[in-house]
């Protein structure tokens, strides 16, 4: 692998877009065919570039089980599913039984907090609910430890990163894009859009330039945000 680098792609929903999905989220909701094509192209590009390919899902939508799991299993891939504790067992969202099914299939369960709110705007008590209480509920539902969190809206500041660290998470996913360096606490992720030129985007994210920029970006993030 090239200097321990990895490409982290984050998906938010698959298949027909439910009416309840906000307009700002709709471009990130991919069709089944679009998702499968992207998996294949990204996987092949990462192999050619010598970087790891990591898959994430945020929000805990029911399509994670119905569409994503079969596609991942058919390709021998695993993923981390960051769920919202407040949506477990709700219509359109993953149930506790679904979380256990994902875990039994070799998938990792992570936390996306409780209510999908901007953690920067919360007081200490509310932030604890998003980090500590939500994690406990997710762990109770899946019956396994939760080691990684994902930032709602990709929003963070130094206080949030420190709070995530103090809560005992091993890593936290952002939406900063670019390649991730092995061992980084603040993990840059990219959310594909339905209107992407997939070959061009994947080629750019796994290019030599992208690999050369990964370490300097990690050092800048660490100095500025503590991650």
C-alpha positions in Angstrom: 0.0 0.0 0.0 1.2 3.5 -0.8 2.4 5.0 2.5 -0.5 3.5 4.4 -3.1 5.6 2.4 -6.8 4.9 2.0 -9.7 6.3 0.1 -12.9 6.6 2.3 -16.2 7.0 0.4 -19.3 7.8 2.4 -22.8 6.9 1.2 -26.1 8.3 2.6 -28.8 6.4 0.9 -29.5 4.0 -2.0 -32.4 3.3 -4.3 -35.5 5.4 -4.8 -35.3 8.7 -2.8 -38.0 8.8 -0.1 -40.1 11.9 0.0 -38.8 12.7 3.5 -35.3 13.2 2.3 -34.2 16.9 2.4 -33.4 18.6 -0.9 -29.8 19.2 0.2 -29.4 15.4 0.7 -31.0 14.2 -2.5 -27.9 14.6 -4.8 -26.1 12.1 -2.5 -28.7 9.5 -2.8 -27.5 7.0 -5.4 -29.4 4.4 -7.5 -28.6 0.8 -7.0 -26.8 0.6 -10.4 -24.9 3.8 -9.7 -23.7 2.5 -6.3 -22.6 -0.8 -7.7 -20.8 0.8 -10.6 -19.0 3.2 -8.2 -17.9 0.4 -5.9 -16.4 -1.5 -8.9 -14.6 1.5 -10.4 -13.3 2.8 -7.0 -12.1 -0.6 -6.0 -10.2 -1.1 -9.2 -8.7 2.3 -9.1 -7.6 1.9 -5.5 -5.9 -1.4 -6.3 -4.1 0.1 -9.3 -3.0 3.1 -7.1 -1.9 0.9 -4.2 -4.3 2.5 -1.7 -6.9 0.9 0.6 -10.6 1.3 -0.3 -12.9 2.0 2.7 -16.6 2.2 2.5 -18.9 4.1 5.0 -22.6 4.7 5.4 -24.1 7.5 7.4 -27.6 8.1 8.9 -28.7 4.4 9.3 -31.1 4.2 6.3 -33.0 1.0 5.7 -31.3 0.8 2.2 -28.0 0.0 4.1 -29.4 -3.5 4.7 -31.6 -4.0 1.7 -29.3 -2.7 -1.1 -25.8 -2.1 0.3 -25.2 -5.3 2.2 -25.9 -7.6 -0.8 -23.7 -5.5 -3.1 -20.8 -5.4 -0.6 -21.1 -9.2 0.1 -21.0 -10.0 -3.6 -17.7 -8.1 -3.9 -16.1 -9.3 -0.7 -16.2 -5.8 0.7 -17.0 -4.6 4.2 -18.1 -1.2 5.4 -18.7 0.9 8.5 -22.3 1.9 9.1 -22.6 5.0 11.3 -26.1 5.1 12.7 -28.2 7.6 14.5 -29.3 6.3 17.9 -32.5 8.3 17.8 -33.6 6.6 14.5 -33.1 3.0 15.4 -36.3 1.0 14.8 -38.0 4.0 13.2 -39.7 3.7 9.8 -37.2 3.8 6.9 -34.3 3.4 9.3 -32.3 0.4 10.5 -33.7 -1.7 13.3 -31.7 -3.2 16.1 -32.2 -6.5 14.4 -30.8 -5.1 11.2 -27.7 -3.8 13.0 -27.1 -7.2 14.4 -27.5 -8.7 10.9 -25.0 -6.3 9.5 -22.5 -7.0 12.3 -23.0 -10.8 11.8 -22.1 -10.3 8.1 -18.7 -8.8 9.1 -19.7 -5.1 8.9 -18.7 -2.5 11.5 -21.2 -0.4 13.3 -20.2 3.2 14.2 -22.0 6.2 15.7 -23.4 9.3 13.9 -24.8 10.6 17.2 -28.4 10.8 18.4 -30.4 13.3 16.4 -28.2 14.5 13.5 -27.4 17.9 14.8 -24.4 20.2 14.5 -22.2 19.2 17.4 -20.4 22.6 17.4 -23.6 24.3 18.5 -24.3 22.1 21.6 -23.6 22.8 25.2 -21.6 20.2 27.2 -24.7 18.2 28.3 -26.2 18.0 24.8 -22.8 17.0 23.4 -22.5 14.2 25.9 -25.9 12.9 24.8 -24.7 12.8 21.2 -21.4 11.1 22.0 -21.8 9.1 25.1 -25.5 8.3 25.4 -25.9 7.6 21.7 -22.9 5.3 21.7 -24.3 3.3 24.6 -27.7 2.9 22.9 -26.1 1.7 19.7 -23.8 -0.7 21.5 -26.8 -2.1 23.4 -28.7 -2.5 20.1 -25.9 -4.3 18.2 -24.3 -6.1 21.1 -20.8 -5.0 20.2 -18.4 -2.1 21.0 -18.6 1.0 18.8 -15.1 2.4 18.1 -15.7 5.1 15.4 -17.9 8.1 15.1 -18.9 10.2 12.1 -19.5 14.0 12.3 -23.0 15.1 11.3 -22.8 17.5 8.3 -19.0 16.9 8.5 -18.9 19.9 10.9 -16.4 20.2 13.7 -14.0 22.4 15.6 -11.2 21.7 18.1 -13.7 21.4 21.0 -15.7 18.8 19.2 -12.7 16.8 18.2 -11.4 16.8 21.7 -14.8 15.7 23.1 -14.9 12.8 20.6 -11.5 11.8 21.8 -12.4 12.1 25.4 -15.5 10.0 24.8 -13.2 7.1 23.9 -13.6 6.8 20.2 -10.6 5.5 18.2 -11.4 7.7 15.2 -13.9 10.2 13.8 -14.9 10.6 10.2 -15.2 14.0 8.6 -16.3 15.2 5.1 -13.0 16.8 4.2 -12.2 14.6 1.2 -8.8 13.5 0.1 -6.8 10.4 1.0 -6.5 9.3 4.7 -3.2 8.5 6.4 -3.1 5.3 8.4 -3.5 6.0 12.1 -5.1 9.4 11.8 -7.8 10.2 14.4 -9.7 12.7 12.1 -10.4 10.6 9.0 -11.1 12.6 5.8 -14.0 11.1 3.8 -15.7 11.9 0.5 -19.5 11.6 -0.2 -20.1 10.7 -3.9 -23.0 12.5 -5.7 -25.4 11.0 -8.2 -24.2 13.6 -10.8 -20.5 12.6 -10.5 -18.3 11.9 -13.5 -17.2 8.8 -11.7 -14.1 7.7 -13.7 -12.7 11.3 -13.5 -13.4 11.8 -9.8 -12.0 8.4 -8.8 -8.9 8.9 -10.9 -8.3 12.3 -9.3 -8.7 11.0 -5.8 -6.2 8.2 -6.3 -3.7 10.1 -8.4 0.0 10.7 -7.6 -0.8 14.2 -6.7 -3.5 13.1 -4.2 -1.0 10.7 -2.6 1.6 13.4 -2.3 -0.8 15.8 -0.7 -2.1 13.4 1.9 0.6 13.7 4.5 0.9 17.5 4.5 -2.9 17.8 4.8 -2.9 15.4 7.7 -0.2 17.4 9.5 -2.1 20.7 8.9 -5.3 19.1 10.3 -3.6 17.8 13.3 -2.0 21.1 14.1 -5.2 23.1 13.6 -7.9 20.7 15.0 -6.0 18.2 17.1 -6.9 15.3 14.8 
